[in-house]
Amino acid sequence: MTTFQEKLDKYAALAVEIGVNVQKGQTLVITAPISAAEFVRKISKKAYEVGAKHVAIDWQDDELTRMKFELAPEEAFTEFPYWMTKGKNELAEDGAAFLHIDSKNPDLLSGIPQERIQNSTKAASSALKPFRNRMMSDKNSWSIVAMPTQAWADKVFPELEEGKRMDALWDAIFQATRIDKENPVEEWKSHTNTLDSKADFLNEHKFHALHYTAPGTDLTVELAKDHIWVSAGSVNENGHSFIANMPTEEVFTANAKMGVNGVVASTKPLSYAGNLIENFSLTFENGKVVNFSAEQGYESLKKLLETDEGSAYLGEVALVPHNSPISNTDLIFFNTLFDENASNHFALGKAYPFCVEGGKNMNEEEVIAHGLNESLSHVDFMVGSAEMNIDGITKDGEKVAVFRNGSWAF
């Protein structure tokens, strides 16, 4: 029987070798909570073993984050440290790889004034815009993996005894990332090939638009000119492959900014800026959200849509079958990394430039001129279910079944 430590070793190796794919002489930057220290040490050891020159750690702590939002003066949330901006930008320009360990408490900022959260989010997004543009254009290798915290485990498994919740969340993460398999690296290579085949089908058809129907949803999404469907794997500017999200079950592309019309209903909670937004609906006209509702988190959703001009438009279209490993756990993770990979989803905000032909080499003005959305934000939200049907619409108006009853129709 594989022990927990052996699984953790496999997880660290997967993050280093397949996630960011660290190269000899490269710097690896890890953003992680202090509770992940043991896991970070394993990742660092593996990174050095494959040839990393430096491993730099950006430590975070939920208690300190909450403390700041409760006690710091208002002006603290309109600023972002210059040294942090300069450091990240320079590391990115020097070719570093970036690994983020996600272990959010979904309710971390519950009760904090929304103005503080919005100001903080905008300040960080504005300061780190050059850095984020590099990541979203695949200039650098980057990846996100997850590890549990007690607060997160309590949210996902409230029905279990407290002492069993962390183990249950670890098991769910290991299952979703294929760590429970004998050879996770080979499993991921096979999985990537499967997703590639779905992207190939969509790229061959070059649909003009997709039409979504489901309870509460009737939405038509025009796809971007010269769009490309992308799956799990990416390639950085030096030709090295990486996988940005682990787990991932999606194929995705960019929509035409002004080409979204209709209404779409969420099917899973959205954890955004330390607050949950649940059972919400968005109505689009000519690409923009013109009406919205939410049973919980209305103010958080409102602030998200008001981040900037582009935050009320879509930037990403992603397809995920309802019959997939994460969906089949029947869990709500309250974490977008997992929940988006259990469901068809969209993203409000910035588009990935590499989702159109030649996009990796476009500057911001060229991306906008190509009809893609630009924004400080990029927030995924889940809309898929077993009742969702999607038709691809050709330029001639022909309809081709893409999804039926929540899963691939081909």
C-alpha positions as CSV (number, residue, x, y, z in Angstrom):
1,M,0.0,0.0,0.0
2,T,1.3,3.4,-0.9
3,T,1.9,5.6,2.1
4,F,0.9,9.2,2.5
5,Q,4.5,10.3,2.3
6,E,5.0,8.3,-0.9
7,K,2.0,10.0,-2.4
8,L,3.3,13.4,-1.3
9,D,6.6,12.6,-3.0
10,K,4.8,11.7,-6.2
11,Y,2.8,14.9,-6.0
12,A,5.9,17.0,-5.6
13,A,7.6,15.2,-8.5
14,L,4.5,15.8,-10.7
15,A,4.4,19.5,-9.9
16,V,8.1,19.9,-10.8
17,E,8.4,17.6,-13.8
18,I,5.0,17.9,-15.5
19,G,3.5,21.1,-14.0
20,V,6.2,23.7,-14.3
21,N,8.7,21.3,-16.0
22,V,11.8,22.9,-14.3
23,Q,14.8,23.1,-16.5
24,K,18.5,22.9,-15.6
25,G,19.8,26.3,-14.5
26,Q,16.3,27.7,-14.0
27,T,14.9,29.6,-11.0
28,L,11.7,28.2,-9.5
29,V,9.4,30.6,-7.6
30,I,6.9,29.0,-5.2
31,T,4.0,30.9,-3.7
32,A,2.7,28.9,-0.7
33,P,1.0,29.2,2.7
34,I,3.2,28.5,5.7
35,S,1.1,25.4,6.5
36,A,2.5,23.9,3.3
37,A,6.1,24.0,4.5
38,E,6.6,20.2,4.4
39,F,5.3,20.0,0.8
40,V,7.4,23.0,-0.2
41,R,10.5,21.3,1.0
42,K,9.7,18.2,-1.1
43,I,9.0,20.3,-4.2
44,S,12.3,22.3,-3.6
45,K,14.3,19.1,-3.2
46,K,12.8,17.7,-6.4
47,A,13.5,21.0,-8.3
48,Y,17.1,21.0,-7.2
49,E,17.4,17.3,-8.2
50,V,16.3,18.1,-11.8
51,G,18.8,21.0,-12.0
52,A,17.1,24.2,-10.7
53,K,19.6,26.9,-9.8
54,H,17.5,28.7,-7.3
55,V,14.2,28.0,-5.5
56,A,12.6,31.1,-4.1
57,I,9.6,31.0,-1.7
58,D,6.9,33.6,-1.3
59,W,5.3,32.6,2.0
60,Q,1.7,33.6,2.8
61,D,-0.5,33.2,5.9
62,D,-4.3,33.4,6.1
63,E,-4.3,34.8,9.6
64,L,-2.0,37.7,8.7
65,T,-4.1,38.3,5.5
66,R,-7.3,38.5,7.6
67,M,-5.6,40.7,10.2
68,K,-4.6,43.2,7.6
69,F,-8.0,43.4,6.1
70,E,-9.5,44.0,9.5
71,L,-7.0,46.4,11.0
72,A,-4.9,48.2,8.3
73,P,-5.9,51.8,7.2
74,E,-7.9,52.3,4.0
75,E,-4.9,53.6,2.0
76,A,-3.1,50.2,2.5
77,F,-5.5,48.6,0.1
78,T,-4.8,51.1,-2.7
79,E,-1.1,50.3,-2.8
80,F,1.0,47.3,-3.8
81,P,4.7,46.9,-2.7
82,Y,7.0,48.2,-5.4
83,W,9.7,45.7,-4.4
84,M,7.3,42.9,-5.0
85,T,6.3,44.2,-8.4
86,K,9.9,44.7,-9.5
87,G,11.0,41.3,-8.2
88,K,8.2,39.4,-9.9
89,N,8.6,41.2,-13.2
90,E,12.4,40.8,-13.2
91,L,12.2,37.1,-12.3
92,A,9.7,36.5,-15.1
93,E,11.8,38.4,-17.6
94,D,14.8,36.3,-16.6
95,G,12.8,33.1,-17.4
96,A,11.8,31.8,-14.0
97,A,9.1,29.2,-13.6
98,F,6.2,30.0,-11.1
99,L,4.4,27.4,-9.0
100,H,1.4,28.4,-6.8
101,I,0.2,26.2,-4.0
102,D,-3.5,26.9,-3.6
103,S,-5.0,26.2,-0.2
104,K,-7.5,29.0,0.3
105,N,-10.1,29.2,3.1
106,P,-13.2,29.8,1.0
107,D,-14.6,32.1,3.7
108,L,-11.3,33.9,4.6
109,L,-12.6,37.4,4.0
110,S,-16.2,36.9,4.9
111,G,-17.6,40.1,6.5
112,I,-14.8,42.3,5.3
113,P,-16.0,45.5,3.5
114,Q,-16.2,44.9,-0.2
115,E,-14.5,48.2,-0.9
116,R,-11.4,47.0,0.8
117,I,-11.3,43.8,-1.1
118,Q,-11.9,45.4,-4.5
119,N,-9.3,48.1,-3.9
120,S,-6.7,45.5,-2.9
121,T,-7.5,43.3,-5.9
122,K,-7.3,46.2,-8.3
123,A,-4.0,47.5,-6.8
124,A,-2.3,44.1,-7.1
125,S,-3.7,43.5,-10.6
126,S,-2.6,46.9,-11.8
127,A,0.9,46.6,-10.4
128,L,1.5,43.1,-11.6
129,K,0.0,43.6,-15.1
130,P,3.3,43.1,-17.0
131,F,3.9,39.9,-15.0
132,R,0.4,38.6,-15.6
133,N,0.6,39.4,-19.3
134,R,3.7,37.2,-19.5
135,M,1.9,34.3,-17.8
136,M,-1.2,34.6,-19.9
137,S,0.8,34.7,-23.1
138,D,2.8,31.6,-22.1
139,K,6.1,33.4,-22.0
140,N,6.9,31.6,-18.7
141,S,6.1,28.2,-17.4
142,W,3.6,28.3,-14.5
143,S,1.3,25.9,-12.7
144,I,-1.1,25.7,-9.8
145,V,-1.5,22.7,-7.5
146,A,-3.4,22.5,-4.2
147,M,-3.1,21.2,-0.7
148,P,-5.7,21.1,2.1
149,T,-6.1,23.4,5.1
150,Q,-8.3,22.6,8.0
151,A,-10.7,25.5,7.1
152,W,-11.0,24.3,3.5
153,A,-11.5,20.6,4.6
154,D,-14.2,21.7,7.1
155,K,-16.0,23.5,4.3
156,V,-15.9,20.5,1.9
157,F,-16.6,17.7,4.4
158,P,-18.8,19.2,7.2
159,E,-20.6,15.8,7.6
160,L,-17.4,14.0,8.7
161,E,-15.8,13.9,12.1
162,E,-13.3,16.8,12.4
163,G,-10.3,14.5,12.6
164,K,-11.2,12.8,9.3
165,R,-11.8,15.9,7.1
166,M,-8.2,16.7,6.2
167,D,-7.5,13.0,5.2
168,A,-10.7,13.1,3.1
169,L,-9.6,16.2,1.2
170,W,-6.1,14.9,0.7
171,D,-7.6,11.7,-0.8
172,A,-9.9,13.8,-3.1
173,I,-6.9,15.9,-4.3
174,F,-4.7,12.8,-4.9
175,Q,-7.6,11.3,-6.9
176,A,-8.2,14.4,-9.0
177,T,-4.5,14.8,-9.8
178,R,-4.0,11.0,-10.5
179,I,-1.5,10.6,-7.7
180,D,-3.5,7.5,-6.6
181,K,-2.2,5.8,-9.8
182,E,0.9,3.8,-9.9
183,N,2.7,6.1,-12.4
184,P,1.1,9.6,-12.2
185,V,3.5,11.1,-14.8
186,E,2.5,8.5,-17.5
187,E,-1.2,8.9,-16.5
188,W,-0.9,12.6,-17.1
189,K,0.7,12.1,-20.5
190,S,-2.1,9.8,-21.5
191,H,-4.7,12.2,-20.1
192,T,-3.2,15.1,-22.1
193,N,-3.4,13.1,-25.3
194,T,-7.1,12.5,-24.7
195,L,-7.8,16.2,-24.2
196,D,-5.8,17.0,-27.3
197,S,-8.1,14.8,-29.4
198,K,-11.1,16.9,-28.2
199,A,-9.3,20.1,-29.0
200,D,-8.4,18.7,-32.5
201,F,-12.1,18.0,-33.3
202,L,-13.1,21.6,-32.3
203,N,-10.2,23.1,-34.2
204,E,-11.1,21.2,-37.4
205,H,-14.7,22.5,-37.3
206,K,-13.8,26.1,-36.5
207,F,-17.3,26.9,-35.3
208,H,-18.5,30.5,-35.5
209,A,-20.4,30.2,-32.3
210,L,-21.6,27.9,-29.5
211,H,-25.2,27.8,-28.3
212,Y,-25.8,26.7,-24.7
213,T,-29.1,25.5,-23.3
214,A,-29.8,24.2,-19.8
215,P,-32.2,25.1,-16.9
216,G,-31.8,28.8,-16.5
217,T,-29.4,29.1,-19.4
218,D,-29.9,30.1,-23.1
219,L,-26.7,31.6,-24.3
220,T,-25.0,32.2,-27.6
221,V,-21.3,32.8,-27.6
222,E,-19.5,33.9,-30.8
223,L,-15.9,32.6,-30.8
224,A,-13.0,34.9,-31.6
225,K,-11.6,35.3,-35.1
226,D,-8.9,32.8,-35.8
227,H,-9.5,31.1,-32.4
228,I,-7.6,28.0,-31.3
229,W,-8.9,25.4,-28.9
230,V,-6.3,24.6,-26.3
231,S,-6.1,21.7,-23.9
232,A,-4.0,20.8,-20.9
233,G,-0.5,21.4,-22.2
234,S,1.2,24.7,-23.0
235,V,4.6,25.6,-24.4
236,N,6.7,28.6,-23.1
237,E,8.7,31.0,-25.2
238,N,11.8,28.7,-24.9
239,G,9.9,25.7,-26.3
240,H,9.4,23.9,-23.0
241,S,6.1,22.3,-22.2
242,F,4.1,22.8,-18.9
243,I,0.7,22.2,-17.5
244,A,-0.8,25.3,-15.9
245,N,-3.6,23.7,-13.9
246,M,-3.3,20.4,-12.0
247,P,-6.0,19.0,-12.1
248,T,-7.4,19.9,-15.5
249,E,-10.2,18.4,-17.5
250,E,-10.9,21.3,-19.9
251,V,-10.4,22.4,-23.4
252,F,-10.8,26.1,-23.9
253,T,-10.6,29.1,-26.2
254,A,-11.4,32.8,-26.5
255,N,-14.7,34.3,-27.4
256,A,-15.4,37.5,-29.4
257,K,-15.7,40.2,-26.8
258,M,-18.9,41.7,-28.2
259,G,-20.5,38.4,-29.4
260,V,-22.2,37.1,-26.2
261,N,-26.0,37.2,-25.9
262,G,-28.5,35.6,-23.6
263,V,-28.6,34.4,-20.0
264,V,-26.5,31.9,-18.1
265,A,-27.0,30.4,-14.7
266,S,-24.2,29.2,-12.3
267,T,-24.2,25.6,-11.2
268,K,-21.5,25.7,-8.5
269,P,-20.5,28.3,-5.9
270,L,-17.8,30.8,-6.9
271,S,-15.1,31.5,-4.3
272,Y,-14.0,35.0,-5.1
273,A,-11.7,37.2,-3.0
274,G,-12.4,35.3,0.2
275,N,-16.2,35.2,-0.2
276,L,-18.7,32.8,-1.8
277,I,-21.1,33.8,-4.6
278,E,-23.9,31.3,-5.0
279,N,-26.8,30.6,-7.3
280,F,-26.2,33.5,-9.6
281,S,-27.3,34.4,-13.1
282,L,-25.8,36.8,-15.7
283,T,-27.6,38.3,-18.7
284,F,-25.5,39.4,-21.6
285,E,-26.2,41.8,-24.5
286,N,-23.6,42.4,-27.2
287,G,-21.0,40.9,-24.9
288,K,-21.6,42.8,-21.7
289,V,-23.4,41.8,-18.5
290,V,-26.4,44.0,-18.4
291,N,-28.2,42.3,-15.5
292,F,-27.3,39.9,-12.7
293,S,-28.7,38.3,-9.6
294,A,-27.2,36.1,-6.8
295,E,-28.8,34.4,-3.8
296,Q,-25.6,34.8,-1.8
297,G,-22.6,37.2,-2.5
298,Y,-24.5,39.8,-4.6
299,E,-22.2,42.6,-3.5
300,S,-19.1,40.5,-4.2
301,L,-20.4,39.8,-7.7
302,K,-21.2,43.4,-8.2
303,K,-17.7,44.5,-7.2
304,L,-16.2,41.9,-9.5
305,L,-18.2,43.1,-12.5
306,E,-17.2,46.7,-11.7
307,T,-13.4,46.0,-11.5
308,D,-12.9,47.7,-14.8
309,E,-14.5,48.0,-18.2
310,G,-13.6,44.5,-19.3
311,S,-14.6,42.7,-16.2
312,A,-18.3,42.6,-17.3
313,Y,-17.3,40.8,-20.5
314,L,-16.3,37.2,-21.1
315,G,-12.7,36.3,-22.0
316,E,-12.7,32.5,-21.9
317,V,-14.9,29.6,-23.0
318,A,-14.1,26.2,-21.5
319,L,-15.6,22.8,-22.1
320,V,-15.6,20.0,-19.4
321,P,-17.7,16.9,-19.5
322,H,-20.1,16.3,-16.6
323,N,-18.9,12.7,-16.7
324,S,-15.4,13.3,-15.5
325,P,-13.2,12.3,-12.5
326,I,-13.7,15.5,-10.5
327,S,-17.4,15.8,-11.3
328,N,-18.0,12.1,-10.4
329,T,-16.7,12.7,-6.9
330,D,-20.0,14.6,-6.5
331,L,-18.1,17.1,-4.3
332,I,-18.3,20.9,-4.3
333,F,-14.7,21.9,-3.5
334,F,-15.4,25.7,-3.0
335,N,-12.2,26.1,-5.0
336,T,-12.1,27.2,-8.6
337,L,-9.1,25.1,-9.5
338,F,-11.2,22.0,-8.8
339,D,-14.8,23.1,-9.4
340,E,-14.0,24.6,-12.9
341,N,-12.7,21.1,-13.8
342,A,-15.9,19.5,-12.9
343,S,-18.0,21.8,-15.1
344,N,-18.3,23.7,-18.3
345,H,-17.3,27.2,-17.4
346,F,-16.6,30.7,-18.6
347,A,-14.3,33.4,-17.3
348,L,-15.2,37.1,-16.8
349,G,-12.3,39.4,-17.8
350,K,-9.1,39.0,-19.7
351,A,-8.7,36.6,-22.6
352,Y,-5.7,34.3,-23.1
353,P,-3.9,35.8,-26.2
354,F,-2.6,32.3,-27.1
355,C,-6.1,31.3,-27.9
356,V,-5.9,33.0,-31.3
357,E,-3.5,32.4,-34.1
358,G,-0.3,34.4,-33.5
359,G,-1.6,35.7,-30.2
360,K,1.5,34.8,-28.2
361,N,3.4,37.5,-30.1
362,M,0.7,40.2,-30.0
363,N,0.9,43.3,-27.8
364,E,-2.1,44.5,-25.8
365,E,-3.3,46.8,-28.5
366,E,-3.2,44.0,-31.1
367,V,-5.1,41.6,-28.9
368,I,-7.8,44.2,-28.4
369,A,-7.9,44.9,-32.1
370,H,-8.4,41.2,-32.7
371,G,-11.7,41.4,-30.7
372,L,-10.4,39.8,-27.5
373,N,-11.4,41.1,-24.1
374,E,-8.8,43.0,-21.9
375,S,-9.2,43.4,-18.2
376,L,-7.4,43.4,-14.9
377,S,-9.5,40.4,-13.8
378,H,-9.9,36.8,-15.0
379,V,-12.4,34.9,-12.9
380,D,-13.8,31.5,-13.9
381,F,-17.3,30.5,-13.0
382,M,-19.1,27.2,-13.4
383,V,-22.2,26.7,-15.5
384,G,-22.2,23.0,-16.6
385,S,-24.6,20.2,-15.5
386,A,-25.9,16.9,-16.7
387,E,-28.8,18.8,-18.3
388,M,-26.6,21.1,-20.5
389,N,-26.6,20.8,-24.3
390,I,-24.2,22.7,-26.6
391,D,-24.4,23.1,-30.3
392,G,-21.6,24.3,-32.5
393,I,-22.8,26.8,-35.1
394,T,-20.9,27.1,-38.4
395,K,-20.7,30.3,-40.4
396,D,-23.4,28.8,-42.7
397,G,-25.7,28.4,-39.7
398,E,-25.4,24.6,-39.6
399,K,-25.7,23.1,-36.1
400,V,-23.4,20.3,-34.9
401,A,-23.9,18.6,-31.5
402,V,-20.9,19.3,-29.2
403,F,-22.4,18.4,-25.8
404,R,-25.5,16.3,-25.0
405,N,-26.7,15.8,-21.5
406,G,-23.6,17.4,-20.1
407,S,-21.0,15.3,-21.9
408,W,-19.2,15.2,-25.2
409,A,-21.4,14.3,-28.2
410,F,-18.5,13.0,-30.3
